[in-house]
Amino acid sequence: MARYAVDRLGRCQNWPGRSRPTSQSSHYDRRGRGECGDASSHAVEREVEDIEALIKAAGGTASLFGASSGAVLALAAAANGLNVKKLAMDEPPLVAGAGGHRPPADSEAQLRRLVAEGRRGDAVKFFIVDMVGMPAISTYIMRILPIWTKLKAVAHTLPYDAALLGDFSVLSKRPGSVRVPTFVIGVPLTCAVRSAPWQMRSLVPSYGC
């Protein structure tokens, strides 16, 4: 059985001994990122199909690990009935309940406009501040860190994350459809999403099994 880490952009690739590629584990680049090509149009269903193809190539079964939006994509793969044996998610940016910060309804359109205008930095800031709900000052700090360059390089794929995350609602991701051992790790940086991992424990039938 193979183990896949969803999306190499995340910091998980740098965690010693945690998800380092081995003969049994692999990282992969989501569409438009790293060494992966892109398509003229995007749909979340196509990204789930990408994971399905990887699982088939690995022998038919796999465990999935994803961080941030990659965690939500891994959840979507499991919820859609792919042959996933175990699921681990690090800081999925989801919101529990009716309260908390919500992204603008036209987030995907705004991101596409900013990218089309060549304003990659503004697109990253919009995603972090307006969508995720982190303080604006955080983006000024991030600008002096290596991660900022990486995020700007994949800014054209942020609309894909907007389509994947939707309104950030836990329930909209159908966690009740997941029937495999599931774990949520990490503490999200924004208060709005901190309660989501706890709600996930009660919504996923096999959480922690």
C-alpha positions in Angstrom: 0.0 0.0 0.0 1.4 3.4 -1.0 1.3 6.5 1.1 0.7 9.9 -0.7 1.3 13.4 0.6 -1.1 15.7 -1.2 0.6 18.7 -2.7 4.3 19.3 -2.2 3.9 23.0 -1.7 3.1 22.5 2.0 5.7 22.5 4.7 5.1 18.8 5.2 7.8 18.0 2.7 10.4 19.5 5.1 9.3 17.6 8.2 12.0 15.0 9.1 10.6 11.5 9.4 7.0 12.6 9.0 6.2 12.5 5.3 9.6 12.2 3.6 9.3 10.2 0.4 10.4 6.6 0.7 9.9 3.5 -1.4 6.4 3.4 0.1 5.5 7.1 0.1 5.4 9.9 -2.5 4.7 13.6 -2.7 3.0 15.0 -5.7 2.3 18.4 -7.2 -1.2 19.5 -7.7 -2.3 21.0 -11.0 -0.3 24.1 -12.0 2.3 23.6 -9.2 5.8 22.5 -9.2 6.5 20.0 -12.0 2.8 19.4 -12.7 1.3 20.8 -15.8 -2.0 22.7 -15.9 -5.2 22.7 -17.9 -7.2 25.4 -19.6 -10.0 24.8 -17.1 -10.3 23.6 -13.5 -12.7 21.5 -11.5 -12.3 19.9 -8.1 -13.5 16.7 -9.6 -10.5 16.6 -11.9 -8.2 16.9 -8.9 -9.9 14.0 -7.2 -9.5 12.0 -10.4 -5.8 12.9 -10.3 -5.5 11.2 -6.8 -7.5 8.2 -8.1 -5.0 7.8 -10.9 -2.1 8.0 -8.5 -3.7 5.4 -6.2 -4.2 3.0 -9.2 -0.6 3.5 -10.3 0.5 2.7 -6.7 -1.3 -0.7 -6.7 -4.8 0.2 -5.9 -4.8 1.4 -2.3 -3.1 4.3 -0.5 -3.1 6.4 2.7 -3.3 10.1 2.2 -1.8 13.0 4.1 -2.5 16.6 3.2 -1.8 20.0 4.8 -4.0 23.1 4.6 -6.0 23.1 1.3 -4.2 19.8 0.5 -5.9 18.3 3.6 -9.3 19.4 2.3 -8.5 17.7 -1.1 -7.5 14.5 0.6 -10.8 14.7 2.6 -12.6 15.1 -0.7 -10.9 12.0 -2.1 -11.9 9.9 0.8 -15.4 11.3 0.9 -15.8 10.4 -2.8 -15.1 6.7 -2.1 -11.6 6.4 -3.4 -9.7 3.4 -2.1 -8.1 5.3 0.8 -7.0 3.2 3.8 -6.1 6.0 6.2 -6.5 9.8 6.1 -4.4 12.4 8.0 -5.1 16.1 7.7 -2.9 18.9 9.0 -4.7 22.2 9.7 -7.5 22.0 7.2 -8.8 25.6 6.9 -12.4 24.7 7.6 -14.9 26.4 9.9 -17.2 24.6 12.3 -20.7 25.8 12.9 -22.5 28.9 11.5 -20.2 31.5 13.1 -16.6 32.5 12.4 -14.9 34.2 9.5 -16.2 33.4 6.0 -14.5 34.2 2.7 -16.2 36.6 0.2 -18.7 34.8 -2.0 -16.8 35.9 -5.2 -13.4 34.9 -3.9 -12.6 32.7 -6.9 -13.5 35.5 -9.3 -11.5 38.1 -7.4 -8.4 35.8 -7.3 -8.7 35.2 -11.1 -8.9 38.9 -11.7 -5.8 39.7 -9.6 -3.8 37.0 -11.3 -4.9 38.2 -14.7 -3.7 41.7 -13.8 -0.3 40.3 -12.8 -0.9 41.2 -9.1 0.3 37.9 -7.7 1.3 39.3 -4.4 -2.1 40.9 -3.9 -3.7 37.6 -4.8 -1.7 35.9 -2.1 -2.6 38.6 0.4 -6.3 38.4 -0.5 -6.3 34.6 0.0 -4.5 34.9 3.4 -6.4 37.9 4.8 -9.8 38.1 3.1 -10.4 34.4 2.7 -8.6 32.6 5.6 -9.0 35.6 8.0 -5.4 36.0 9.2 -4.3 39.5 10.3 -3.1 41.8 7.5 0.2 42.3 9.3 1.0 38.6 8.9 1.4 39.1 5.1 4.0 41.9 5.8 6.0 39.4 7.9 5.6 36.7 5.3 7.1 38.9 2.6 10.5 38.7 4.1 10.3 34.9 4.4 11.1 32.3 1.7 7.5 31.1 1.7 6.3 34.3 0.1 8.2 33.7 -3.1 6.8 30.1 -3.2 3.2 31.4 -2.7 3.5 34.0 -5.4 4.9 31.4 -7.8 1.6 29.4 -7.5 -0.7 32.3 -7.1 -2.4 31.3 -10.4 -3.6 28.2 -8.7 -5.2 30.0 -5.7 -8.6 30.1 -7.6 -8.4 26.3 -7.5 -8.1 26.4 -3.7 -11.1 28.8 -3.6 -13.2 26.4 -5.6 -12.1 23.5 -3.3 -12.7 25.3 0.0 -16.0 27.0 -0.9 -17.4 28.7 2.2 -14.9 26.8 4.4 -17.7 24.9 6.1 -16.8 21.5 7.6 -20.2 20.1 6.8 -20.0 21.0 3.1 -17.0 18.6 2.8 -19.2 15.6 3.7 -16.9 14.3 6.5 -19.7 11.8 7.4 -19.0 10.0 4.2 -15.5 9.1 5.3 -15.3 5.5 6.5 -11.6 5.1 7.0 -9.3 5.8 10.0 -8.9 9.6 10.1 -6.8 12.0 12.1 -6.7 15.8 12.2 -3.4 17.3 13.5 -2.0 20.8 14.0 -3.6 23.9 15.5 -4.9 26.4 12.8 -3.5 29.9 13.1 -6.9 31.6 13.0 -9.5 31.4 15.8 -12.3 30.9 13.2 -11.0 27.5 12.1 -9.7 26.2 15.5 -12.9 24.4 16.4 -13.2 22.5 13.1 -10.8 19.7 14.0 -12.9 19.1 17.2 -16.1 19.0 15.2 -14.5 16.6 12.7 -14.0 14.1 15.5 -17.7 13.8 16.0 -18.6 13.9 12.3 -16.2 11.3 10.9 -17.5 7.8 11.9 -14.1 6.3 12.1 -12.2 9.2 13.5 -9.0 8.0 15.3 -9.6 4.3 14.6 
